[in-house]
Protein backbone atom coordinates (compact mmCIF):
# COMPACT_ATOMS: atom_id res chain seq x y z
CA UNK A 1 0.00 0.00 0.00
CA UNK A 2 1.37 3.40 -1.00
CA UNK A 3 1.38 6.40 1.30
CA UNK A 4 2.19 9.78 -0.22
CA UNK A 5 4.01 12.58 1.58
CA UNK A 6 4.26 16.08 0.15
CA UNK A 7 7.10 18.01 1.79
CA UNK A 8 7.25 21.72 1.12
CA UNK A 9 9.93 24.19 2.04
CA UNK A 10 8.40 27.34 3.52
CA UNK A 11 7.88 30.38 1.33
CA UNK A 12 10.41 33.17 1.22
CA UNK A 13 11.02 34.71 4.66
CA UNK A 14 12.24 38.20 5.46
CA UNK A 15 15.56 36.62 6.47
CA UNK A 16 15.88 34.89 3.09
CA UNK A 17 15.65 38.34 1.50
CA UNK A 18 18.46 39.78 3.64
CA UNK A 19 20.76 36.75 3.63
CA UNK A 20 20.50 36.19 7.37
CA UNK A 21 21.08 32.66 8.64
CA UNK A 22 18.02 31.75 10.71
CA UNK A 23 17.77 28.04 11.52
CA UNK A 24 15.38 27.64 14.46
CA UNK A 25 14.94 31.40 14.88
CA UNK A 26 11.36 32.49 14.23
CA UNK A 27 11.00 34.95 11.35
CA UNK A 28 7.88 35.71 9.27
CA UNK A 29 7.22 35.24 5.59
CA UNK A 30 7.99 38.10 3.24
CA UNK A 31 5.30 39.53 0.99
CA UNK A 32 6.49 37.19 -1.76
CA UNK A 33 6.41 34.28 0.69
CA UNK A 34 2.77 34.98 1.44
CA UNK A 35 1.96 34.90 -2.27
CA UNK A 36 3.88 31.64 -2.60
CA UNK A 37 1.74 30.17 0.19
CA UNK A 38 -1.34 30.80 -1.93
CA UNK A 39 0.32 29.03 -4.86
CA UNK A 40 1.12 26.03 -2.67
CA UNK A 41 -2.55 25.91 -1.75
CA UNK A 42 -3.54 25.87 -5.41
CA UNK A 43 -0.98 23.16 -6.20
CA UNK A 44 -1.94 20.80 -3.35
CA UNK A 45 -5.65 21.39 -2.90
CA UNK A 46 -6.65 18.59 -5.29
CA UNK A 47 -4.16 16.00 -3.95
CA UNK A 48 -6.62 14.35 -1.52
CA UNK A 49 -4.57 15.40 1.50
CA UNK A 50 -5.97 14.05 4.78
CA UNK A 51 -3.68 15.94 7.18
CA UNK A 52 -1.25 18.86 7.27
CA UNK A 53 1.78 18.95 9.57
CA UNK A 54 4.34 21.67 10.01
CA UNK A 55 7.43 22.82 11.79
CA UNK A 56 6.23 25.06 14.65
CA UNK A 57 8.05 28.08 13.20
CA UNK A 58 5.66 30.66 11.79
CA UNK A 59 7.18 30.78 8.32
CA UNK A 60 6.41 27.08 7.89
CA UNK A 61 2.95 27.17 9.50
CA UNK A 62 1.91 30.23 7.49
CA UNK A 63 3.08 28.59 4.25
CA UNK A 64 0.43 25.86 4.53
CA UNK A 65 -2.24 27.84 6.40
CA UNK A 66 -4.07 28.78 3.16
CA UNK A 67 -4.16 25.09 2.18
CA UNK A 68 -5.55 24.15 5.58
CA UNK A 69 -8.27 26.75 5.29
CA UNK A 70 -9.12 25.68 1.74
CA UNK A 71 -9.49 21.95 2.49
CA UNK A 72 -10.77 22.30 6.04
CA UNK A 73 -7.77 20.79 7.83
CA UNK A 74 -6.02 22.18 10.88
CA UNK A 75 -2.27 22.68 10.56
CA UNK A 76 -0.64 20.52 13.26
CA UNK A 77 2.70 21.82 14.53
CA UNK A 78 5.35 19.18 15.25
CA UNK A 79 8.81 20.16 16.51
CA UNK A 80 10.38 17.13 14.81
CA UNK A 81 10.01 18.99 11.52
CA UNK A 82 11.77 22.17 12.66
CA UNK A 83 14.86 23.43 10.84
CA UNK A 84 18.34 22.19 11.68
CA UNK A 85 19.59 23.94 14.82
CA UNK A 86 22.57 25.95 13.58
CA UNK A 87 23.80 26.98 17.03
CA UNK A 88 25.74 30.21 17.21
CA UNK A 89 25.41 30.73 13.45
CA UNK A 90 21.76 31.70 13.84
CA UNK A 91 20.78 35.33 13.44
CA UNK A 92 24.03 36.26 11.70
CA UNK A 93 24.62 37.32 8.12
CA UNK A 94 26.55 35.09 5.78
CA UNK A 95 29.31 37.67 5.34
CA UNK A 96 30.00 37.57 9.09
CA UNK A 97 29.93 33.78 9.26
CA UNK A 98 32.30 33.42 6.31
CA UNK A 99 34.84 35.57 8.14
CA UNK A 100 34.55 34.27 11.70
CA UNK A 101 33.17 30.71 11.47
CA UNK A 102 35.46 28.44 9.37
CA UNK A 103 33.01 25.53 9.52
CA UNK A 104 30.41 27.72 7.82
CA UNK A 105 32.56 27.88 4.70
CA UNK A 106 32.52 24.08 4.66
CA UNK A 107 28.72 24.17 5.00
CA UNK A 108 28.50 26.51 2.00
CA UNK A 109 30.08 23.78 -0.14
CA UNK A 110 28.95 20.51 1.44
CA UNK A 111 26.27 21.24 4.06
CA UNK A 112 25.73 17.62 5.08
CA UNK A 113 29.37 17.30 6.16
CA UNK A 114 29.48 20.45 8.28
CA UNK A 115 29.00 20.58 12.05
CA UNK A 116 27.54 23.94 13.10
CA UNK A 117 29.16 25.39 16.21
CA UNK A 118 26.94 24.50 19.21
CA UNK A 119 24.35 23.20 16.75
CA UNK A 120 22.89 20.04 15.23
CA UNK A 121 24.38 17.73 12.62
CA UNK A 122 22.56 16.71 9.46
CA UNK A 123 22.46 13.11 10.70
CA UNK A 124 20.64 14.04 13.91
CA UNK A 125 18.23 16.31 12.03
CA UNK A 126 17.43 13.52 9.56
CA UNK A 127 16.83 11.01 12.35
CA UNK A 128 14.22 13.14 14.11
CA UNK A 129 12.47 14.13 10.88
CA UNK A 130 12.31 10.57 9.54
CA UNK A 131 11.17 9.32 12.94
CA UNK A 132 8.26 11.74 12.83
CA UNK A 133 7.48 10.86 9.24
CA UNK A 134 7.53 7.12 9.98
CA UNK A 135 4.97 7.65 12.73
CA UNK A 136 2.68 9.62 10.42
CA UNK A 137 2.98 7.03 7.65
CA UNK A 138 1.60 4.42 10.05
CA UNK A 139 -1.18 6.78 11.08
CA UNK A 140 -2.17 7.70 7.51
CA UNK A 141 -1.30 4.47 5.69
CA UNK A 142 -2.54 4.43 2.12
CA UNK A 143 -3.37 8.15 2.14
CA UNK A 144 -1.64 11.47 1.48
CA UNK A 145 -0.42 14.13 3.88
CA UNK A 146 1.68 17.31 3.86
CA UNK A 147 4.70 18.38 5.91
CA UNK A 148 5.81 22.02 5.81
CA UNK A 149 9.46 22.35 6.74
CA UNK A 150 12.79 24.02 5.95
CA UNK A 151 15.63 23.75 3.46
CA UNK A 152 18.33 22.36 5.71
CA UNK A 153 16.24 19.68 7.36
CA UNK A 154 14.68 18.63 4.04
CA UNK A 155 18.13 18.14 2.51
CA UNK A 156 19.20 16.20 5.60
CA UNK A 157 16.12 13.99 5.32
CA UNK A 158 16.77 13.25 1.65
CA UNK A 159 20.25 12.14 2.73
CA UNK A 160 18.71 10.03 5.48
CA UNK A 161 16.49 8.10 3.05
CA UNK A 162 19.33 7.62 0.56
CA UNK A 163 18.36 10.14 -2.12
CA UNK A 164 21.53 12.20 -1.63
CA UNK A 165 25.03 11.21 -0.55
CA UNK A 166 26.95 13.28 1.98
CA UNK A 167 28.58 14.98 -1.02
CA UNK A 168 25.39 16.91 -1.78
CA UNK A 169 26.17 20.58 -2.36
CA UNK A 170 24.50 23.68 -1.04
CA UNK A 171 22.81 24.05 -4.43
CA UNK A 172 20.86 20.85 -3.68
CA UNK A 173 18.97 22.61 -0.88
CA UNK A 174 15.36 23.01 -2.04
CA UNK A 175 14.26 26.51 -2.95
CA UNK A 176 11.55 28.42 -1.15
CA UNK A 177 8.02 27.02 -1.64
CA UNK A 178 9.24 24.03 -3.64
CA UNK A 179 7.47 20.71 -3.17
CA UNK A 180 8.98 17.24 -2.83
CA UNK A 181 6.83 14.14 -3.28
CA UNK A 182 7.75 10.95 -1.44
CA UNK A 183 6.07 7.57 -1.72
CA UNK A 184 6.29 5.08 1.13
CA UNK A 185 5.76 1.45 0.17
CA UNK A 186 6.94 -1.84 1.67
CA UNK A 187 8.85 -0.05 4.40
CA UNK A 188 10.86 2.17 2.05
CA UNK A 189 10.72 5.75 0.81
CA UNK A 190 11.14 6.67 -2.84
CA UNK A 191 11.23 10.14 -4.38
CA UNK A 192 8.80 10.84 -7.20
CA UNK A 193 10.06 14.41 -7.57
CA UNK A 194 12.35 16.68 -5.58
CA UNK A 195 12.09 20.44 -5.01
CA UNK A 196 9.54 21.01 -7.77
CA UNK A 197 8.83 24.73 -8.19
CA UNK A 198 7.66 25.26 -11.76
CA UNK A 199 4.10 25.76 -10.52
CA UNK A 200 5.24 29.05 -8.93
CA UNK A 201 5.91 30.55 -12.37
CA UNK A 202 6.86 34.23 -11.84
CA UNK A 203 6.71 33.91 -8.04
CA UNK A 204 9.98 32.02 -7.64
CA UNK A 205 12.29 33.53 -5.04
CA UNK A 206 15.92 34.40 -5.71
CA UNK A 207 17.86 31.32 -4.66
CA UNK A 208 19.03 31.72 -1.07
CA UNK A 209 20.99 29.17 0.93
CA UNK A 210 19.30 30.03 4.25
C-alpha positions in Angstrom: 0.0 0.0 0.0 1.4 3.4 -1.0 1.4 6.4 1.3 2.2 9.8 -0.2 4.0 12.6 1.6 4.3 16.1 0.1 7.1 18.0 1.8 7.3 21.7 1.1 9.9 24.2 2.0 8.4 27.3 3.5 7.9 30.4 1.3 10.4 33.2 1.2 11.0 34.7 4.7 12.2 38.2 5.5 15.6 36.6 6.5 15.9 34.9 3.1 15.6 38.3 1.5 18.5 39.8 3.6 20.8 36.8 3.6 20.5 36.2 7.4 21.1 32.7 8.6 18.0 31.7 10.7 17.8 28.0 11.5 15.4 27.6 14.5 14.9 31.4 14.9 11.4 32.5 14.2 11.0 35.0 11.4 7.9 35.7 9.3 7.2 35.2 5.6 8.0 38.1 3.2 5.3 39.5 1.0 6.5 37.2 -1.8 6.4 34.3 0.7 2.8 35.0 1.4 2.0 34.9 -2.3 3.9 31.6 -2.6 1.7 30.2 0.2 -1.3 30.8 -1.9 0.3 29.0 -4.9 1.1 26.0 -2.7 -2.5 25.9 -1.7 -3.5 25.9 -5.4 -1.0 23.2 -6.2 -1.9 20.8 -3.4 -5.7 21.4 -2.9 -6.6 18.6 -5.3 -4.2 16.0 -4.0 -6.6 14.4 -1.5 -4.6 15.4 1.5 -6.0 14.0 4.8 -3.7 15.9 7.2 -1.2 18.9 7.3 1.8 18.9 9.6 4.3 21.7 10.0 7.4 22.8 11.8 6.2 25.1 14.6 8.1 28.1 13.2 5.7 30.7 11.8 7.2 30.8 8.3 6.4 27.1 7.9 3.0 27.2 9.5 1.9 30.2 7.5 3.1 28.6 4.3 0.4 25.9 4.5 -2.2 27.8 6.4 -4.1 28.8 3.2 -4.2 25.1 2.2 -5.5 24.1 5.6 -8.3 26.8 5.3 -9.1 25.7 1.7 -9.5 22.0 2.5 -10.8 22.3 6.0 -7.8 20.8 7.8 -6.0 22.2 10.9 -2.3 22.7 10.6 -0.6 20.5 13.3 2.7 21.8 14.5 5.4 19.2 15.2 8.8 20.2 16.5 10.4 17.1 14.8 10.0 19.0 11.5 11.8 22.2 12.7 14.9 23.4 10.8 18.3 22.2 11.7 19.6 23.9 14.8 22.6 26.0 13.6 23.8 27.0 17.0 25.7 30.2 17.2 25.4 30.7 13.5 21.8 31.7 13.8 20.8 35.3 13.4 24.0 36.3 11.7 24.6 37.3 8.1 26.5 35.1 5.8 29.3 37.7 5.3 30.0 37.6 9.1 29.9 33.8 9.3 32.3 33.4 6.3 34.8 35.6 8.1 34.6 34.3 11.7 33.2 30.7 11.5 35.5 28.4 9.4 33.0 25.5 9.5 30.4 27.7 7.8 32.6 27.9 4.7 32.5 24.1 4.7 28.7 24.2 5.0 28.5 26.5 2.0 30.1 23.8 -0.1 29.0 20.5 1.4 26.3 21.2 4.1 25.7 17.6 5.1 29.4 17.3 6.2 29.5 20.4 8.3 29.0 20.6 12.1 27.5 23.9 13.1 29.2 25.4 16.2 26.9 24.5 19.2 24.4 23.2 16.8 22.9 20.0 15.2 24.4 17.7 12.6 22.6 16.7 9.5 22.5 13.1 10.7 20.6 14.0 13.9 18.2 16.3 12.0 17.4 13.5 9.6 16.8 11.0 12.3 14.2 13.1 14.1 12.5 14.1 10.9 12.3 10.6 9.5 11.2 9.3 12.9 8.3 11.7 12.8 7.5 10.9 9.2 7.5 7.1 10.0 5.0 7.6 12.7 2.7 9.6 10.4 3.0 7.0 7.6 1.6 4.4 10.0 -1.2 6.8 11.1 -2.2 7.7 7.5 -1.3 4.5 5.7 -2.5 4.4 2.1 -3.4 8.1 2.1 -1.6 11.5 1.5 -0.4 14.1 3.9 1.7 17.3 3.9 4.7 18.4 5.9 5.8 22.0 5.8 9.5 22.4 6.7 12.8 24.0 5.9 15.6 23.7 3.5 18.3 22.4 5.7 16.2 19.7 7.4 14.7 18.6 4.0 18.1 18.1 2.5 19.2 16.2 5.6 16.1 14.0 5.3 16.8 13.2 1.7 20.3 12.1 2.7 18.7 10.0 5.5 16.5 8.1 3.0 19.3 7.6 0.6 18.4 10.1 -2.1 21.5 12.2 -1.6 25.0 11.2 -0.5 27.0 13.3 2.0 28.6 15.0 -1.0 25.4 16.9 -1.8 26.2 20.6 -2.4 24.5 23.7 -1.0 22.8 24.0 -4.4 20.9 20.9 -3.7 19.0 22.6 -0.9 15.4 23.0 -2.0 14.3 26.5 -2.9 11.5 28.4 -1.1 8.0 27.0 -1.6 9.2 24.0 -3.6 7.5 20.7 -3.2 9.0 17.2 -2.8 6.8 14.1 -3.3 7.7 11.0 -1.4 6.1 7.6 -1.7 6.3 5.1 1.1 5.8 1.5 0.2 6.9 -1.8 1.7 8.9 -0.1 4.4 10.9 2.2 2.1 10.7 5.8 0.8 11.1 6.7 -2.8 11.2 10.1 -4.4 8.8 10.8 -7.2 10.1 14.4 -7.6 12.3 16.7 -5.6 12.1 20.4 -5.0 9.5 21.0 -7.8 8.8 24.7 -8.2 7.7 25.3 -11.8 4.1 25.8 -10.5 5.2 29.1 -8.9 5.9 30.6 -12.4 6.9 34.2 -11.8 6.7 33.9 -8.0 10.0 32.0 -7.6 12.3 33.5 -5.0 15.9 34.4 -5.7 17.9 31.3 -4.7 19.0 31.7 -1.1 21.0 29.2 0.9 19.3 30.0 4.2 
